[in-house]
Amino acid sequence: MNLIANFAVLASRRTIFDVPVCDLGWDDALVFINELASLPVGQTVISFVNAHNMLMTLRDGEYRDILLQNLVLPDGIGMNIASQIAHGAPFPANLNGTDFVPAFLTYMENPRRVGLIGGRREVVEKAAANLRKHAPWHEFVVVSDGYFDKENPAELIDEVGRQKLDILIIGMGTPLQEKWAHHHIRADHARLVLTVGALFDFISEAVPRAPETVRVMRLEWAYRLLQEPARLWRRYVLGIPVFLFYVMQYRFNRRERILSQVGSNVPLPLPQEQNEAAH
């Protein structure tokens, strides 16, 4: 699955926690993903991954395995710092979904049928309406809000098939959205699948974005923390230092892990300390 995406990652990648993350700049990423959307066969699932998501991979093996099959794009300053530590340079671009998806829809000139799944009904409907204004040559279809039976979504999957989509955008939060797409969305449902987290909240303006100056300074995380301190303080105040600690650990243990893999001919394990921290 996702052979084209895997090839791209092999061609241009930097690993964070041994997960390949695409290191394309904005222009190259737009061109490449537009080409993926134009392929007549196969399917590519794109995940936007930040420091918090990467920490999840250390304790959630299923999520990690799914990301290894997806095309992973770097989101946020934490990933830049991690790349600087692990590879000596930051990522060429901050390809966060909130900015990248609208830009991609604008860049994609050929009209596409785009389905949306996730969020509250009024939020996803407003997001679709705003996307129609943003890129009116595409057709945006609200397939479902995020309040459906996740364990038995047969009716929704049938509806996805009936919609004859080119692109499917799923906003249900990480890692639920990646797992759900992996288990239920087939190549004949959509050639390109974007898992986008809270994108619909921002596009619908249900949640305000940081001012442009704050975003340019790469401090949107601080703005979000001020907006929702009760929900986000653990993610940023505790999560980022923990993330950087593990990045340093991976950096210094890299040689031992490679030698271990060569000797055992098995996938790279997590360091013992990380296995213990994951439980």
C-alpha positions as CSV (number, residue, x, y, z in Angstrom):
1,M,0.0,0.0,0.0
2,N,1.2,3.5,-0.7
3,L,4.1,2.4,-2.8
4,I,4.5,5.8,-4.5
5,A,4.6,7.6,-1.2
6,N,7.1,5.1,0.2
7,F,9.3,5.8,-2.9
8,A,9.1,9.5,-2.3
9,V,10.1,9.1,1.3
10,L,13.1,7.0,0.3
11,A,14.1,9.6,-2.2
12,S,13.8,12.6,0.2
13,R,13.6,11.9,3.9
14,R,14.9,12.5,7.3
15,T,14.1,10.1,10.1
16,I,12.7,11.2,13.4
17,F,12.5,8.2,15.9
18,D,13.2,6.1,12.8
19,V,10.0,7.3,11.1
20,P,10.8,8.8,7.6
21,V,9.6,12.4,7.3
22,C,9.6,14.1,4.0
23,D,12.0,17.0,3.7
24,L,10.6,18.7,0.7
25,G,10.2,22.5,0.5
26,W,6.9,24.1,-0.2
27,D,7.1,24.2,-4.0
28,D,8.4,20.7,-4.3
29,A,5.8,19.3,-1.9
30,L,3.0,21.0,-3.8
31,V,4.2,19.7,-7.2
32,F,4.8,16.2,-5.9
33,I,1.5,15.8,-4.1
34,N,-0.4,17.2,-7.1
35,E,1.2,14.5,-9.2
36,L,0.2,11.9,-6.6
37,A,-3.4,13.1,-6.8
38,S,-3.3,12.7,-10.6
39,L,-2.3,9.1,-10.6
40,P,-4.9,6.8,-12.1
41,V,-4.1,3.9,-9.7
42,G,-3.0,3.4,-6.1
43,Q,-3.5,5.5,-3.1
44,T,-1.4,7.8,-0.9
45,V,-2.3,8.8,2.6
46,I,-0.7,11.9,3.9
47,S,-0.1,12.6,7.6
48,F,1.0,15.9,9.2
49,V,3.1,15.1,12.2
50,N,4.2,17.3,15.0
51,A,6.3,16.7,18.2
52,H,3.2,15.5,20.1
53,N,2.3,13.0,17.3
54,M,5.9,11.7,17.2
55,L,5.8,11.0,21.0
56,M,2.7,9.0,20.4
57,T,4.7,6.6,18.1
58,L,6.8,5.6,21.1
59,R,3.9,4.2,22.9
60,D,1.5,3.3,20.1
61,G,3.0,0.6,17.8
62,E,-0.1,0.5,15.5
63,Y,0.1,4.2,14.9
64,R,3.8,4.0,14.2
65,D,3.4,1.2,11.8
66,I,0.7,3.1,9.9
67,L,2.9,6.2,9.6
68,L,5.6,4.0,8.1
69,Q,3.2,3.4,5.2
70,N,2.0,7.0,4.9
71,L,3.7,10.1,3.4
72,V,4.6,12.0,6.5
73,L,5.0,15.8,6.4
74,P,6.7,17.9,9.2
75,D,4.5,20.2,11.3
76,G,5.8,22.7,13.7
77,I,9.0,24.1,15.3
78,G,9.5,20.9,17.4
79,M,10.1,18.9,14.3
80,N,12.5,21.5,13.1
81,I,14.5,21.3,16.3
82,A,14.5,17.5,16.1
83,S,15.8,17.6,12.6
84,Q,18.5,20.1,13.6
85,I,19.6,17.7,16.4
86,A,19.4,14.5,14.4
87,H,20.5,15.7,11.0
88,G,22.2,19.0,11.4
89,A,19.6,21.2,9.7
90,P,16.0,22.1,10.1
91,F,13.3,20.9,7.7
92,P,13.2,23.0,4.5
93,A,9.5,24.0,5.3
94,N,6.9,23.8,8.0
95,L,4.3,21.8,6.1
96,N,1.5,22.0,8.7
97,G,-1.9,20.9,7.5
98,T,-3.7,24.2,8.4
99,D,-1.6,26.1,5.9
100,F,-0.7,23.4,3.4
101,V,-4.1,21.9,2.6
102,P,-5.7,25.2,1.5
103,A,-2.5,26.1,-0.5
104,F,-2.6,22.7,-2.1
105,L,-6.2,23.0,-3.1
106,T,-5.4,26.4,-4.7
107,Y,-2.3,24.9,-6.5
108,M,-4.3,22.0,-7.9
109,E,-5.8,23.5,-11.1
110,N,-7.7,20.4,-12.3
111,P,-11.1,20.3,-10.7
112,R,-11.4,17.5,-8.1
113,R,-14.2,16.0,-6.1
114,V,-13.2,16.4,-2.5
115,G,-14.9,14.7,0.5
116,L,-14.8,15.8,4.1
117,I,-15.3,13.6,7.2
118,G,-15.0,14.7,10.8
119,G,-15.8,17.4,13.3
120,R,-19.2,18.7,14.5
121,R,-21.8,18.9,11.8
122,E,-22.0,22.7,11.8
123,V,-18.2,23.0,11.8
124,V,-17.6,20.7,8.8
125,E,-20.5,22.3,6.9
126,K,-19.0,25.7,7.4
127,A,-15.5,24.5,6.5
128,A,-16.9,23.1,3.3
129,A,-18.6,26.4,2.5
130,N,-15.4,28.3,3.1
131,L,-13.4,25.9,1.0
132,R,-15.9,26.4,-1.9
133,K,-15.1,30.1,-1.7
134,H,-11.4,29.5,-1.5
135,A,-11.2,27.1,-4.5
136,P,-14.5,27.2,-6.3
137,W,-13.4,25.0,-9.2
138,H,-13.3,22.0,-6.9
139,E,-16.5,20.2,-5.6
140,F,-16.5,19.9,-1.9
141,V,-18.8,17.2,-0.4
142,V,-19.5,16.8,3.3
143,V,-19.6,13.0,3.6
144,S,-20.1,12.9,7.4
145,D,-19.4,14.7,10.6
146,G,-17.2,12.9,13.1
147,Y,-20.1,11.5,15.1
148,F,-20.6,8.1,13.6
149,D,-20.1,4.5,14.8
150,K,-16.3,4.1,14.5
151,E,-16.5,0.4,15.2
152,N,-19.1,-0.5,12.6
153,P,-19.0,2.3,9.9
154,A,-20.3,0.1,7.1
155,E,-23.0,2.6,6.2
156,L,-20.5,5.5,6.0
157,I,-18.1,3.4,4.0
158,D,-20.8,2.6,1.5
159,E,-21.5,6.4,1.3
160,V,-17.8,7.1,0.7
161,G,-17.9,4.7,-2.2
162,R,-21.1,6.2,-3.7
163,Q,-19.5,9.7,-3.7
164,K,-16.8,8.9,-6.3
165,L,-14.2,11.1,-4.6
166,D,-10.8,12.0,-5.9
167,I,-9.6,13.3,-2.5
168,L,-10.8,12.6,1.0
169,I,-9.9,14.9,3.9
170,I,-10.4,13.3,7.3
171,G,-10.3,15.4,10.5
172,M,-10.9,13.3,13.5
173,G,-7.8,13.8,15.6
174,T,-4.6,11.7,15.9
175,P,-4.1,8.8,16.0
176,L,-7.8,7.9,15.4
177,Q,-8.0,9.4,12.0
178,E,-4.9,7.6,10.7
179,K,-6.0,4.2,12.1
180,W,-9.6,4.7,10.8
181,A,-8.4,5.6,7.3
182,H,-5.9,2.7,7.3
183,H,-8.6,0.1,8.2
184,H,-11.5,1.4,6.2
185,I,-10.6,3.6,3.2
186,R,-9.6,1.7,0.1
187,A,-7.8,2.9,-3.0
188,D,-11.1,3.0,-5.0
189,H,-12.5,5.4,-2.4
190,A,-10.0,8.1,-3.1
191,R,-6.5,8.3,-4.6
192,L,-5.4,10.9,-2.1
193,V,-6.3,10.9,1.6
194,L,-5.3,13.8,3.9
195,T,-5.5,13.2,7.7
196,V,-5.8,16.8,9.0
197,G,-6.6,16.9,12.8
198,A,-8.3,20.2,13.7
199,L,-8.2,21.7,10.2
200,F,-12.0,22.0,10.0
201,D,-12.1,24.0,13.2
202,F,-9.6,26.5,11.8
203,I,-11.1,26.7,8.2
204,S,-14.6,27.1,9.7
205,E,-13.2,29.8,12.0
206,A,-14.7,28.0,15.0
207,V,-11.2,28.2,16.5
208,P,-9.2,31.4,15.7
209,R,-5.7,31.1,14.3
210,A,-2.8,33.0,15.7
211,P,-2.1,36.4,14.0
212,E,0.2,36.1,10.9
213,T,3.1,37.8,12.8
214,V,2.9,35.1,15.5
215,R,2.8,32.4,12.8
216,V,5.8,33.8,11.0
217,M,7.8,33.8,14.3
218,R,6.9,30.1,14.7
219,L,5.0,30.8,17.9
220,E,1.6,29.6,17.0
221,W,2.0,26.8,19.6
222,A,2.3,29.5,22.3
223,Y,-0.8,31.3,21.0
224,R,-2.8,28.0,21.1
225,L,-1.5,27.3,24.6
226,L,-2.8,30.7,25.8
227,Q,-6.2,30.0,24.1
228,E,-6.6,26.5,25.6
229,P,-4.2,26.2,28.6
230,A,-6.2,23.4,30.4
231,R,-6.2,21.2,27.4
232,L,-2.7,21.9,25.9
233,W,-0.4,22.7,28.8
234,R,0.8,19.1,29.1
235,R,1.4,18.8,25.3
236,Y,3.6,21.9,25.2
237,V,5.0,22.6,28.6
238,L,5.8,18.9,29.4
239,G,5.6,17.3,26.0
240,I,8.2,19.3,24.1
241,P,11.0,18.8,26.6
242,V,10.2,15.1,26.7
243,F,10.2,15.0,22.9
244,L,13.6,16.7,22.7
245,F,15.0,14.3,25.3
246,Y,14.1,11.3,23.2
247,V,15.4,13.0,20.1
248,M,18.8,13.4,21.8
249,Q,18.6,9.8,23.0
250,Y,17.9,8.5,19.5
251,R,20.7,10.7,18.1
252,F,23.3,9.2,20.4
253,N,22.0,5.6,20.2
254,R,21.7,5.6,16.4
255,R,24.9,3.6,15.8
256,E,23.9,0.9,18.3
257,R,20.5,0.6,16.8
258,I,21.9,0.2,13.2
259,L,24.4,-2.4,14.3
260,S,21.6,-4.3,16.2
261,Q,19.4,-4.3,13.1
262,V,22.2,-5.5,10.9
263,G,23.0,-8.3,13.3
264,S,19.5,-9.5,13.9
265,N,17.9,-8.7,10.5
266,V,14.7,-7.5,12.3
267,P,13.0,-4.1,12.4
268,L,14.6,-1.6,14.7
269,P,13.3,-1.9,18.3
270,L,12.7,1.0,20.6
271,P,15.5,1.6,23.1
272,Q,14.8,-0.1,26.5
273,E,14.2,3.2,28.2
274,Q,11.6,4.1,25.7
275,N,9.8,0.8,26.0
276,E,9.6,1.3,29.7
277,A,8.4,4.9,29.3
278,A,5.7,3.7,26.9
279,H,3.9,1.6,29.5
